[in-house]
Amino acid sequence: MLRELSIKNFALIEELHISLDKGLNILTGETGAGKSIIIGAIGLILGERASSEVIRKGSDLCEVRGLFDIKEKVRLKKMLAEKGLLSSGEEEFILKRELSRQGRGRCFLDGQIITLGMLEEIGNYLVDVHGQHEHQALLKGGVARDLLDEFGMLMKIRKKTEQTYHKFREKSRELEELRASEKEREQQIDLYQFQIEEINQANLSTEEEEVLEKEYKILSNAEKLDQLSQELYHHLYEGAGSITEKMALVEKGLERIIAIDHTLKDELKELGEIKYRIDETAIAIRDYRKKIEFTPQRLEEILERKELISKLKRKYGNTIKEILNYRKETQAKLDKLVNSARSMEEITVEAERLQEELVREASKLSGERKIAGAKLKKKVEQELKELGMGKAIFDVEITQGEIKSSGMDEIKFLVAPNVGEDLKSINQIASGGEISRIMLALKTILAEVDEIPTLIFDEIDVAIGGRIAQVVGRKMRALFPHHQVICVTHLPQIAVFASNHYHVGKMISGGRTKTMVSLLDKKGKESEIARMLGGERLTDITLKHAREMIREGRS
């Protein structure tokens, strides 16, 4: 719902802030004070088209901001989260629209710039405006179809139709792929077979590169390894002054000391162990050197193998694992193509079966919609009669066409407000008051299935009065368990039903007219109703009458 509205430099409004609440929010005030201007400002943040002419004289920029509570708007939050515009845990956001004197405009969602089209799409989830303004979500896209299906409790049948439709489309796509030209299919088979054979002949293993690299490193450094191991063996064992020779001298020296003093007896033992280990190391180095072989032929084989693997990487993947995965995927594609003749026949049969099932389900759904449409027609015409439009004809136009996921029907709500007039789409009706009452009738019937949280009625009181106005007020009050309702009215019979009553006034300051809005308390509401009944001069009689009407409005 719309919780707060801020307006700057829009038409007569220099700066205005309104806090709104649940229930029936009524705006009243003298003619020309700016009540409908406020509704027009709301239309701006719902994506309505506008020109720079709406900017207040003397200003270069107008701005409208709306704070919306979206706690229960699961579909809207999901849509915005998928587009990266809102985290799924958010329970409110701010929509803002700016218009400049130069004709440029910007739209924002919580400070993020969005397109005007996106603003309008978001607005369709939030508010329906009925009257002289354009933002009527009920008249857009497939909303009429959705509401009729909800009203007729047809969503289960429609869901089944939708599932069958998607299955049929999937089979149709498979069939189209398989019906590619035979020559193209054979070329693809030849390519897949060549690629698989090329990979198979390489006889790859995932550990092979590591093993080859290790062997290549040894073979390419064989001469260096031979030289290093020879030098090490010489230093340890063979050469004059080798470590082994010097260790023998140290050992003899320790033996001579121990012959006199046993203190270094343990050290002599440790030296013997060290000498033994050095001997073992020398033998290991000698044996290692004997095994070193420089085989140019094997080195060439390794280089050729590495080049083959690099070539396959360039064609099929960055690693051997990716190459083997590519072979697996290609084998699956090859199998599918080889078996395509059999698959095509099976899929054709399945697609034909699904098409027949889809036609049956869509036809059944269409028939149920006609029944629901007749029931809705009867209910709406009864509501219109109560709203002072007893001669109006309402109809649900169901036109069959190409089957889609929602069935085969295009649905429109049509109305002929007066005797002798042709049925027209609701948005083609000239009178804003008639549009508002027609939409009120629809909203009254569809209240529990219509997900749009905020309803705005402007001009709903045109050409009505007395008893009909009272009926209109009661019906709007009945809507607010399911919707937030905002209504502009000149009639006290409607205003008395307000949960929250706002007075819209104007004052002249500095030679300029300004619009002001105030939330009325109990006494303020009584005075405003009395003014609406008897003019600016309040009397005890009009005040008493106002209190009686307000009391009746609460009953």
HUNOR-V646807 format. One record per backbone hydrogen bond with DSSP energy under -1.0 kcal/mol. CO is the residue of the C=O (numbers start at 1). NH is the residue of the N-H. Records with the same first field share a line. If there is no record, write none. Layout:
BEGIN
CO=NH / NH
END
This chain:
BEGIN
1=69
3=20
4=67
5=18
6=65
7=16
8=63
9=56
10=13
13=10
14=9
16=7
18=5
23=485
24=499 / 500
25=487
26=502
27=489
28=504
30=33
34=38
35=39
36=40
37=41
38=42
39=43
40=44
41=45
43=46 / 48
44=47
51=54
52=55
54=11
56=59
60=101
62=99
63=8
64=97
65=6
66=95
67=3 / 4
68=93
70=73
72=74
73=77
74=78
75=79
76=80
77=81
78=82
79=83
80=85
81=84
87=90
91=70
93=68
94=110
95=66
96=108
97=64
98=106
99=62
100=103
104=100
106=98
107=114
108=96
109=112
112=109
115=119
116=120
117=121
118=122
119=123
120=124
122=125
123=126 / 127
126=454
128=456
130=458
134=136
135=129
136=139
137=140
140=143
142=146
143=147
144=148
145=149
146=150
147=151
148=152
149=154
150=153
154=158
155=159
156=160
157=161
158=162
159=163
160=164
161=165
162=166
163=167
164=168
165=169
166=170
167=171
168=172
169=173
170=174
171=175
172=176
173=177
174=178
175=179
177=180
181=185
182=186
183=187
184=188
185=189
186=190
187=191
188=192
189=193
190=194
191=195
192=196
193=197
194=198
195=199
196=200
197=201
200=203
205=208
207=211
208=212
209=213
210=214
211=215
212=216
213=217
214=218
215=219
216=220
219=222
221=225
222=226
223=227
224=228
225=229
226=230
227=231
228=232
229=233
230=234
231=235
232=236
233=237 / 238
234=239
235=243
236=244
239=242
242=246
243=247
244=248
245=249
246=250
247=251
248=252
249=253
250=254
251=255
252=256
253=257
254=258
255=259
257=260 / 261
262=265
264=268
265=269
266=270
267=271
268=272
269=273
270=274
271=275
272=276
273=277
274=278
275=279
276=280
277=281
278=282
279=283
280=284
281=285
282=286
283=287
284=288
285=289
286=290
287=291
295=299
296=300
297=301
298=302
299=303
300=304
301=305
302=306
303=307
304=308
305=309
306=310
307=311
308=312
309=313
310=314
311=315
312=316
313=317
319=323
320=324
321=325
322=326
323=327
324=328
325=329
326=330
327=331
328=332
329=333
330=334
331=335
332=336
333=337
334=338
335=339
337=340
339=343
340=344
341=345
342=346
343=347
344=348
345=349
346=350
347=351
348=352
349=353
350=354
351=355
352=356
353=357
354=358
355=359
356=360
357=361
358=362
359=363
360=364
361=365
362=366
363=367
364=368
365=369
366=370
367=371
368=372
369=373
370=374
371=375
372=376
373=377
374=378
375=379
376=380
377=381
378=382
379=383
380=384
381=385
382=386
383=387
384=389
385=388
389=392
393=416
395=414
397=412
399=410
404=407
407=404
408=401
410=399
412=397
413=426
414=395
415=424
416=393
418=421
424=415
425=428
426=429
431=435
432=436
433=437
434=438
435=439
436=440
437=441
438=442
439=443
440=444
441=445
442=446
446=449 / 450
453=484
454=128
455=486
456=130
457=488
459=462
461=464
465=468
466=470
467=471
468=472
469=473
470=474
471=475
472=476
473=477
474=478
479=482 / 483
484=455
485=25
486=457
487=27
491=495
492=496
494=497
495=498
500=26
501=520
502=28
503=518
505=516
507=514
509=512
512=509
514=507
516=505
518=503
521=525
522=526
523=527
524=528
525=529
526=530
527=531
528=532
529=533
530=534
531=535
539=543
540=544
541=545
542=546
543=547
544=548
545=549
546=550
547=551
548=552
549=553
550=554
END
